[in-house]
Amino acid sequence: MTTDPSIKQISTIPLILLFVILTSVPLNGCLSIQHTNIPKSSDHKTSSPEVSLDVEQPTVSSPQNKNKEIGKPGPNDVERAGEKPSVTDIPEKTKSSTNSIPPINPKAPILTKLEAIRQIREMRYRDFYPIMVSGSPLMILYDLTGDGQPELFLLTVKVKNRANAKIGYLSDYARLFSENKEPIDFSLYLYGNHAGKLYLLKTYNLGKRYVFKSFEKLRLSRKNKALIAIVVGFQTQNGYEKTLLNFTGPSIKLLSRFRIKENLSTKSTLTDIDNDGVIDILVQEKAMEEGVGYETFLTWYRWQGYRFVEYKSTNVVRNLRIFLENVKRMLINGKYRELLNYAVDKKIISKLKKEGENNTNLLFRILGFDTFFDPSISNPKTLFSNINDVTFPEILEDPFTKQEDGNWGFKISYRVSIQNGISFIAESKILMMRNPFGKRQFSFTLLRK
C-alpha cells in the first residue's frame, strides 16, 4: 500500500519542532540551583552576672578585640557584663556524594592551658600585669558554666615595671621588713570563654598587700561542681591572711567573700566537719581564761546558700577536763560498760570487735592497761572492779596536735591505783572527733595499733 507524501510530511513536523525547542534552551537553565542566603541570627545577649555591692561593675571585651587595652572599650565592645560576642551563623552545606552532612557549627576545640597562655600573652594590659611563675601567668582554668569550655581566673598586680610582677619578687618575705616597702595592688581577673576564645568578664580588687603566698581553687560542694572558692593568701606582719571568693555557675556569679586572719593564736581549717559533702570552716582561737588557763575556742562557719555564716562554737580545754573527770568517776565506780560507750567512738569499737575482742578486753587495751598487765594472765574484769583512784595530768592548754592521718590527738599518761596498793602508769591516746560539735567531742583510741 502506498502512503500519501503529504501525510508523511505532516507527521514529521512535530518531531522537528520538538528538537528545535530542546536545542534552543541552555542546559544550565534546567539544572541551576538558587542559593538563598541564611539570615544572620539576632543578637543574643546573656544576663549580666549578679555581683555583690562591694565590687565594681565589670569591663567586658569581645574576643575579636582582645588585643585592645583593658579599660578602653571600643565601639564593638560588648555592652553588658557577662554578654558574649555575637556569632555569625555558618551556612548549611549541600549534601555530598556520600550523603554525609557536615555539622552546621563544628564544636570548637577545648581551651588548653597552652592556648590560654598564648591568648593572655597577646592581650594588652594597662598598669595591671599577670603574676608570672617560671615564665607563665599564674592562673586557674575551671569550667563553671558546664559547657565543656573552662573559664579562667588570672591573678594580677598593679606595677609600673613588669619585672615586679614575677612571683620571686612578690613572695619575698624580706619585703615585710624593708624600710622602703610599698604595698602592691592585687586584682583577680575573670575571663569568660566563648568557643575557645577568652574575653574579660569581671575584675575583683583584692586590696594592697606586701607579700603574696598562695592562689588555689577549692570545690565547696561534692555534688555541685559549679560551686567553688578561689582562695588567695597573703603573708602579713602579724601572720597570714586568706580570702575566699565564692563563685557559682553557670551564671559565673560571685556570691560572697570570706576573709580569715591567722596568727600565733588563731588558726583555720577548711574541711567537711559534718560529712554532708559541703566544705566548712573551722577556726581555732586561743585566749587566756581565768580558772582554766589558755582556752581554745572552736567556731564552726557553715555554708548557707551563698555565704559562710557562724553556726556553732565550743571549748576544748574546759570540755576535755570534764571528759577526763567523767572517765575517772566511771573507772572508780567500776562502770566499765558505761565507760566504753562514753569514752570510745563507736567506729573504733566496731573495728576492734571485728578482730575478735570482747568489750572488756577492748576497753582494757584502749585505756592502755596492757602496758602494765598482760590481759591473757590478768583478769580485766577483776582489775576494773578494784580500781581505787585515777590521776590524770592537769590540762592547762590545748594539747591536741594534727596527726599523720589528719586527725587531731595527743598521747596521755596517767596513774591508776588499785585496792591492794599497787599503782601503775597507763598510756593511751585521745582523739578529737572530726565533728567536735556533736554529742561526743573526744574519744580514747589505741596508742599502738
C-alpha positions, 0 to 999 in steps of 0.5 A: 500500500502506498502512503500519501507524501503529504501525510508523511510530511505532516507527521514529521513536523512535530518531531522537528519542532520538538528538537528545535525547542530542546536545542534552543534552551541552555542546559544550565537553565534546567539544572541551576540551583538558587542559593538563598542566603541564611539570615544572620541570627539576632543578637543574643545577649546573656544576663549580666552576672549578679555581683555583690555591692562591694565590687565594681561593675565589670569591663567586658571585651569581645574576643575579636578585640582582645588585643585592645587595652583593658579599660578602653572599650571600643565601639564593638565592645560588648555592652553588658557584663557577662554578654558574649560576642555575637556569632555569625551563623555558618551556612548549611552545606549541600549534601555530598556524594556520600550523603554525609552532612557536615555539622552546621557549627563544628564544636570548637576545640577545648581551651588548653592551658597552652592556648590560654597562655598564648591568648593572655600573652597577646592581650594588652594590659594597662598598669595591671600585669599577670603574676608570672611563675617560671615564665607563665601567668599564674592562673586557674582554668575551671569550667563553671558554666558546664559547657565543656569550655573552662573559664579562667581566673588570672591573678594580677598586680598593679606595677609600673615595671613588669619585672615586679610582677614575677612571683620571686619578687612578690613572695619575698618575705624580706619585703615585710621588713624593708624600710622602703616597702610599698604595698602592691595592688592585687586584682583577680581577673575573670575571663569568660570563654566563648568557643575557645576564645577568652574575653574579660568578664569581671575584675575583683580588687583584692586590696594592697598587700606586701607579700603574696603566698598562695592562689588555689581553687577549692570545690565547696560542694561534692555534688555541685561542681559549679560551686567553688572558692578561689582562695588567695593568701597573703603573708602579713606582719602579724601572720597570714591572711586568706580570702575566699571568693565564692563563685557559682555557675553557670551564671559565673556569679560571685556570691560572697567573700570570706576573709580569715586572719591567722596568727600565733593564736588563731588558726583555720581549717577548711574541711567537711566537719559534718560529712554532708559533702559541703566544705566548712570552716573551722577556726581555732582561737586561743585566749587566756581564761581565768580558772582554766588557763589558755582556752581554745575556742572552736567556731564552726562557719557553715555554708548557707546558700551563698555565704559562710555564716557562724553556726556553732562554737565550743571549748576544748580545754574546759570540755576535755577536763570534764571528759577526763573527770567523767572517765575517772568517776566511771573507772572508780565506780567500776562502770566499765560498760558505761565507760566504753560507750562514753569514752570510745567512738563507736567506729573504733569499737566496731573495728576492734570487735571485728578482730575478735575482742570482747568489750572488756578486753577492748576497753582494757587495751584502749585505756592502755592497761596492757602496758602494765598487765598482760590481759591473757594472765590478768583478769580485766574484769577483776582489775576494773572492779578494784580500781581505787583512784585515777590521776590524770595530768592537769590540762592547762592548754590545748594539747591536741596536735594534727596527726599523720592521718589528719586527725587531731590527738595527743598521747596521755599518761596517767596513774591508776591505783588499785585496792591492794596498793599497787599503782601503775602508769597507763598510756593511751591516746585521745582523739578529737572527733572530726565533728567536735560539735556533736554529742561526743567531742573526744574519744580514747583510741589505741596508742599502738595499733 
